[in-house]
Amino acid sequence: MSKTIKKIAVMTSGGDSPGMNAAIRSVARTCAYYNIECAGIYRGYEGMIEGDFKELTARNVKGLINKGGTVLKSARSKEFRTKEGRQKAYDALVAANVDALVVVGGDGTFTGALIFNQEFGFPVMGIPGTIDNDIFGTSHTLGYDTALNTVVEVIDKIRDTASSHNRLFFVEVMGRDAGHIALNVGVGAGAEEILIPEEDLGLERLLESLRRSKLSGKSSSIVVVAEGDKIGKNVFELKDYVEENMTEYEVRVSVLGHMQRGGSPSCFDRVLASRMGVKAVESLLEGKSNYMVGLLSDTIQLTPLEQAVKGKSKINEELIRVSDIMTT
């Protein structure tokens, strides 16, 4: 174990996700276990520049494991994008006697940490926290499982209304660049169609599928749409197109938005955050740096930060095949 690291700081950045607080708790308690200090950085890189730090102990992180969001807050920082801003951040960490950094977030967060390490040689370790699950090097990001459960529960409720009124609902879920949420909740909620960025279904094929559903006796339908789907300009354009071509359907749109990010983390996310926090701290103490901790084949493994940033998460092809079969 490296004796040079006596204090580790942890911060959250980018969009919040359920499990971030559990990760903060895990980092703080792992530091306490190894008798080193831990500091929490408020408001991400902006707080780092301003030296907005607070001591974290095994006791003052109690009660965090079940809370959604992030108690350390999150903020965008234009200043950190500049060399001068990063110098201020480095000076603040040195002044606070911080020896290493754990960052919880997504691509943007990791890119900042990567540049920071390259410029100052400061030890960094990443924990993937985003509900989109679009980070290379891990099968699950923090918050993804919770978001899936939240969305499935909402779609189940929407289906009750769809069935009662013979309606077609387009349900838009998060996923600008990746369709992981849409694909999984579509299968889990029994959607009639799933539209994701990775698969261009096409407007005509969508109509054909809906017509088949209608002919098979279905009086209502649910179509799950990832916000990054390329079929139409937006989900409301899809609604208009279907209404024009299938007058027998009464069409509604439900955009779930930020409700997908909130809520108490699932048991899976709480356990995952705990495992990732331990691995992040222990890896830094072993002298490792510039890695992201991730879940691969049910084990916590390290992926170089550069690969995590530049790599692309892959959609589950087997699940696409399953969805095709289930929607027949």
N, C-alpha and C positions, 0 to 999 in steps of 0.2 A: 504493500500500500504506500502511495506517495505521501511523504510527510510535508510537502510544500503546500498542500491545500488545507487551509484551516477554516476557510469560510466560503460557503457557496450561496449564490443568490439565485432566486427563481422568479420568473415573470411570465405573464400571459399576454398574448398579443393577437391582433386580428379579430375575427368574429368569435364570440364566446361559444362554448359548447359544453353540454353536460359532462361532467367528469374532470373538468379543469380544477375545481376546488379539491377533488379527491387527489389529484396529482400534486397540488401544492402541499397538501397534508402529508402525502407520502414522502416528498422530498424533505420536508422539515423533520419528519420523524426518523427518516433514514440518517439524516445529518446528526440528530440527537443520539441515535444508536451508536454512531462512530465518533461521538464526542467532538464534533466540529460545529461551528456556528452556521446559522442559516439566516438569510435576509430575504424578505419579500420586496419586490420592486413594483410600486404602484404605477398604473397607466403605461405599461410596456416600455418601449424605447423612449417615449417622451419623459416618463418618470425616471428612467435611467440617466438621461441628460441632466435632469434637474436634481438628481440625488434624492429622490423621493423613496427612501428605503425604510423598512420596518423589520425589527427583529422577529423571527419566527421560531417558536419553541415547540416541543412536543405537546405542551399544554395549551398554548393559545391557538392551535389549529384544530382543537376538538370541535366536533359538531359540523365539520366541513364536508364530510364524506357524502352526505345526502343532499347537499345544496347544489342547485343548478347555477349557471352563470359563473362568474369569477369574482371572488372578494378582492383580488388585486386589481380589478378593473382592466379595461383594455382601451387603447387609443391609437390613432394613426399619428405618425410623426414625420412631418416633412423635413424637419431639421436633421433627423438621423440619416436621411438620404444624402446628406452632405458630409464631406470629410471633416469639416469643422464641427459639425454636430456629433459625429462619432468620436472625435477627440474629446469633446466635453463628456460624453458618456464614459469613455475610458478613464478620464481623470476622476470622475465621480466614483467609479468602482474602486479605483486605487485608493482614493481618500477614505473610502469606507472599509478598506482592508479586505475586499472581496477578491478571492483567488480564482473562482470559476463560476460559470453561468449555466443555468438550465432554462431553456426557453420552451414554452408550450404554445403551439400555434400551428399555422399552415405554411404554405409556400413562401409567402411574403416574409413571415417571421424568420424562417430558416435562411432565406436569402440574406437578410440583414445580419443574422448571426454568422453566416459564412464569410461575408465581407469583413465583418468586425474581427473575426479570427485571423483572416489573411493580413489585415492591416496592423494588428497589434499583438498577434500571437496569443490572444486571450483564450483559455480553454472554454469550449462551449459544448453543450449536449442538447439535442432537441427531443421533445416529446410531441407527437402529432396530435393536435387537437382541432378537429373540424368535423362537422356533421356530414359533409359531402363524401368523405372516405376517398378523396382523390389524391392521396399522397403515396408515392412509390416507396416500397420497402416495408409495408405493413398491410396485413389483410383487414385490419380494423383500426380506425382512428378513434380517439376519444369523442364520445357524443354520438357516433354513428348508430350504435345499437339503440340508444335511447330515442333518437329521432325516428328510427324505423317503427318502434313500438308506439310512439306518439301518433305518427301518420296513419298506421293501420287502425288504431282506435278511432281516429277521426273519420276515416273512410268507411268503417263499419257503421258509423252513425249516419253518414251521408247516404249510404245504401238504403237505410230504412226509409228516408224521404224519397229517394229515387224510385223505390218499389211501390210506395204508396201513391205516387202521382204519375207513374209511367214516364219517367224522365230519363234523359241522358245527361250525365254529369261529367264534365271535364274537370279533373282535380289536378291543379298544378302544384308540384313539389319542388324543393330546392335541388339544384344540380345544374349549374351553368355549363360546366365542361364535362361532367361525368353523370351517368345515369344510374349509379349504384342504388340510390334511395328509391327512384321510380321503379326500377326493375324488381327489387326485393319486396317493396310494399305492394306492387302490382300483383305479384305472385301470391303474397301472403294475404291480401285482401280479396283475391279472386276477381281482379279487374278483367274486363272484356278485351281491353287493348292497353298496351304500354308503349309510350313514345319516349325514346331516349336519344341523346345526341349521337351515340355510337351506331345507331341503326336508323337509316332513312326509310321509314315505312311508306311515305308518299300519300298524298291526299286520296287518290283513287283506291289504293289498297285499304286505306282506313275506311272508306265508304263501303267497300266490298265486305270487310269484316263486320261492320255494323249491320249491314243488310243480312248477312248470314245469321247473326245473332237474333235479328228480328224474325227471320223465317223459322228459326229453331224454336220460337215460342217465347223468347225473352221480351218482357215488356219494359224493362229498364236496363241501363248499362252504365258502367263506370269506366272511364278512360283516364289512366294516370299519365300525366305529361310532365316530364322533366323541364325545368324552365329554359334549359339550353337546347331543347329539341328544335330541329331545323325545318320541320314540315311547313309551318306557317310563321309569319312574323311574330305572332304571339298567340296565346291560348284563346283570346277573344276572336281572332281571325278564324281559328279552327271552328269555333262555335258558329260563327256566321256562315261558314262554308257548309257545315253539316246541315244547318237549318234550311239553307237554300236548296240543298239536294235531297234531304230526307224530311219532308214536311210532317211526316207522321210522328216525329220525335219533338218533344218539348225539351230544349237544351238549356242547361245551366252551367255556370262556371264557378268553381270554388278555388281561390288562390290561397293556399295555406300560409305562405309567408313565414314570418319570424316565429310563429308559434312552434315551429319545428325545432327551434334552437333551445327553447325553454324547458323547464321542468326538472324534477329530481332525476338524477342519473339512474339508469338500470343497474341491477346487480352486476351484470357483465361489465359495464363501463366503470363501476366502482373498483372491481377486482383488477381490471386492466390498468386503470390509473395507478393503483397501488403497486402493481408489478413494474410498470414503466418508471415510476418514481424511484424505486429501489435500484433498478438497473442503471438509470441515469447517474445517480450519485455514486454508486459503486464503480461505474466505468470511469468517471472523472478521477476518483481516488486511485484507480489503477493506472492513471497517467494517460488515459485515452481522451481524445478531443475531436471535434468536428464530425460527430456521428449523430444519427437519429436512432432512438430506440423504437423498435416496432415488433408487432406480433406476426410471426411467420411459422406455419406448421405448429401452432399452439405453443411456441417457445418465444421468449423475448430475445431478439437479436439486434445487432447493430448494422446500420446501413450508412455509408458515408453521406454527410449532409449534401454534398454536391450531387450525388446520385438521387437523393430524395427530392431535390429541387428540380433537376433536369429530367428525371425519369417520369414515366406516365403510368398511372395505375390502369390495369386492364379490367374490362368488364368481364363478368363470368359468362363465358360462352355456353356452358352447360345449362346455366339458369335461363338464358335466352331460349334455348331449345325446349326447356321445361315450360316456359311461358307460352311458347307457340302451341304446345300440346294442350296446355290447360285452357287456352282461349278458344279451342275448337268447339 
